[in-house]
Amino acid sequence: MPLYSYTHDQESPDCERYPDFEIEQVARDLPLGVCPWCGKPVRRVMGAPAIKKRHFDCELRDKGFTKLVRVDDGIFENKTRRPGEEKYVDRRKPETLPILEKTIRD
């Protein structure tokens, strides 16, 4: 269900949700006209939509990031490995760590 933000039109310091609050509503519901807690006038506030962009592992690698996914205690799979890097990183074996010189740039 979408989460809508509201703000009080006038001061309502006695309201437990003053000055702003969020409430879940079905998209087809009409906007609230009064605060459900204090009964004072409110208006819906437009905000930025919550859009999450998914990054693929190859995009992360190309941007200089390293993505490690835990497989076992102290063992991680390197999802963004580059040539010369191990597929699995073991925290007890420093030779399996990603090559940072390839990822760190000015």
Number of C-alpha atoms within 10 A of each C-alpha: 8 9 10 18 15 22 19 23 16 11 12 16 11 9 15 11 17 17 15 16 16 13 12 10 14 10 11 6 7 8 13 15 15 16 21 13 11 15 12 15 16 20 16 17 12 9 8 5 6 6 6 6 6 7 8 10 16 16 12 14 16 12 10 15 16 19 17 17 12 13 11 9 8 11 16 18 17 21 17 20 20 17 7 9 15 16 17 19 22 17 13 10 10 9 12 16 17 22 16 11 7 10 14 9 7 2
